[in-house]
């Protein structure tokens, strides 16, 4: 009525074992300029931290209208963003799909990655068919973000 006692017997090693720690993989993938659009300030801040750790310069937009303003500003000086990452659903503003179409009219070469909380092969295929370069499922980690950027930018 007071518990259980266990006795475990392990064989003694003949000699000390050398433990080799695995080298942590590098998450720094490249450099460039990224425009990130999401209406959730916490997701934007977190993704900003991830982009900084990956050595990317970035701007944050709360909605499609703001993203288009940023994009126009840099396109007009001949320095378009290397990639645009945008959430599909924006509360009270232009969402990812509509923003992407507007950006494509401004710059047919825009490289856009869509993010969504829905992980569905049909949805992924639909957005890639629309011309998005990649589909990033939320929640994503810094390695996922870096790999996506590296694959679309070829760096």
Wavefront OBJ file of the C-alpha trace (Angstrom):
o trace
v 0.000 0.000 0.000
v 2.994 2.393 -0.135
v 4.307 2.002 -3.689
v 6.647 -0.092 -5.729
v 10.430 -0.447 -5.584
v 12.494 -1.357 -8.637
v 16.048 -2.574 -8.813
v 17.839 -2.190 -12.138
v 21.142 -3.936 -12.844
v 23.273 -2.571 -15.684
v 26.511 -4.109 -16.945
v 29.666 -2.127 -16.247
v 31.334 -0.737 -19.358
v 34.809 -2.049 -20.065
v 36.104 1.424 -20.775
v 34.729 4.961 -20.696
v 32.471 5.792 -23.601
v 33.237 8.922 -25.587
v 30.147 10.960 -26.159
v 30.237 13.052 -29.312
v 27.789 15.871 -29.436
v 26.216 16.397 -32.816
v 27.004 19.721 -34.385
v 23.912 21.899 -34.542
v 22.834 22.456 -38.133
v 23.251 25.951 -39.437
v 19.968 27.719 -40.031
v 21.472 30.685 -41.866
v 20.544 30.210 -45.495
v 21.024 33.441 -47.368
v 20.514 37.109 -47.658
v 17.921 39.203 -49.375
v 14.898 41.408 -48.771
v 11.543 39.966 -47.793
v 8.104 41.516 -47.410
v 5.969 39.683 -44.836
v 2.206 40.242 -44.587
v 0.029 39.030 -41.703
v -2.655 40.758 -39.653
v -1.575 39.014 -36.438
v 1.080 41.194 -34.793
v 2.460 38.281 -32.747
v 3.002 36.140 -35.861
v 4.599 39.118 -37.606
v 6.961 39.743 -34.688
v 7.899 36.062 -34.447
v 8.477 35.763 -38.182
v 10.518 38.978 -38.075
v 12.764 37.388 -35.464
v 13.103 34.295 -37.650
v 13.970 36.373 -40.723
v 16.590 38.277 -38.729
v 18.181 35.011 -37.576
v 18.288 33.879 -41.217
v 20.079 37.124 -42.209
v 17.202 38.513 -44.289
v 16.198 42.167 -44.293
v 12.415 42.545 -44.100
v 9.396 44.774 -43.879
v 6.132 43.865 -42.144
v 2.708 44.685 -43.579
v -0.618 44.274 -41.740
v -2.748 43.863 -44.871
v -2.675 43.787 -48.643
v -3.026 47.521 -49.072
v 0.055 48.138 -46.937
v 1.976 45.344 -48.688
v 1.235 46.902 -52.086
v 2.464 50.310 -50.843
v 5.742 48.762 -49.623
v 6.177 46.821 -52.860
v 5.496 49.867 -55.074
v 7.956 51.975 -53.100
v 10.850 49.560 -53.637
v 9.856 48.607 -57.182
v 9.902 52.304 -58.153
v 13.545 52.621 -57.095
v 14.502 49.437 -58.951
v 14.930 47.265 -55.862
v 11.927 44.920 -55.682
v 11.703 42.454 -52.820
v 13.395 39.103 -53.323
v 10.305 37.391 -51.882
v 6.901 38.217 -50.456
v 5.371 35.974 -47.777
v 1.677 36.480 -47.193
v -1.112 35.023 -45.127
v -4.237 34.031 -47.034
v -6.761 35.422 -44.584
v -6.513 39.029 -43.427
v -9.253 40.406 -41.171
v -10.516 43.780 -42.333
v -8.188 44.056 -45.315
v -7.028 42.596 -48.584
v -5.952 38.954 -48.170
v -3.102 37.005 -49.704
v -4.711 35.856 -52.938
v -6.066 39.294 -53.865
v -2.785 40.975 -52.874
v -0.794 38.495 -54.956
v -2.885 39.293 -58.043
v -2.308 43.039 -57.526
v 1.441 42.534 -57.026
v 1.601 40.427 -60.167
v 0.105 43.286 -62.147
v 2.840 45.555 -60.788
v 5.621 43.007 -61.247
v 4.992 39.785 -63.209
v 8.219 38.392 -61.676
v 7.054 38.712 -58.058
v 8.164 35.735 -55.976
v 5.409 35.031 -53.449
v 5.006 32.400 -50.740
v 1.563 31.830 -49.259
v 1.107 30.871 -45.590
v -1.949 29.194 -44.139
v -3.011 27.218 -41.113
v -4.612 24.660 -43.427
v -2.405 21.803 -44.565
v -4.251 20.379 -47.515
v -2.712 19.028 -50.735
v -5.568 20.345 -52.884
v -5.206 23.830 -51.404
v -1.434 23.721 -51.838
v -1.815 22.702 -55.477
v -4.460 25.407 -56.073
v -2.172 28.201 -54.865
v 0.889 26.886 -56.646
v -1.209 26.745 -59.833
v -2.149 30.403 -59.284
v 1.559 31.255 -59.461
v 2.701 31.289 -55.840
v 6.241 29.925 -55.556
v 5.658 27.938 -52.352
v 3.074 27.095 -49.698
v 4.159 27.310 -46.055
v 1.908 25.701 -43.459
v 1.453 27.408 -40.080
v 2.815 26.958 -37.550
v 6.246 26.900 -39.127
v 9.678 26.900 -37.581
v 12.692 28.947 -38.545
v 14.124 25.981 -40.488
v 10.893 25.603 -42.490
v 10.873 29.308 -43.300
v 14.538 29.275 -44.288
v 14.155 26.215 -46.510
v 11.144 27.737 -48.247
v 13.002 30.977 -48.932
v 16.100 29.146 -50.067
v 14.124 26.949 -52.444
v 12.242 29.827 -54.097
v 15.242 32.147 -54.250
v 17.672 29.457 -55.384
v 20.211 30.406 -52.707
l 1 2 3 4 5 6 7 8 9 10 11 12 13 14 15 16 17 18 19 20 21 22 23 24 25 26 27 28 29 30 31 32 33 34 35 36 37 38 39 40 41 42 43 44 45 46 47 48 49 50 51 52 53 54 55 56 57 58 59 60 61 62 63 64 65 66 67 68 69 70 71 72 73 74 75 76 77 78 79 80 81 82 83 84 85 86 87 88 89 90 91 92 93 94 95 96 97 98 99 100 101 102 103 104 105 106 107 108 109 110 111 112 113 114 115 116 117 118 119 120 121 122 123 124 125 126 127 128 129 130 131 132 133 134 135 136 137 138 139 140 141 142 143 144 145 146 147 148 149 150 151 152 153 154 155
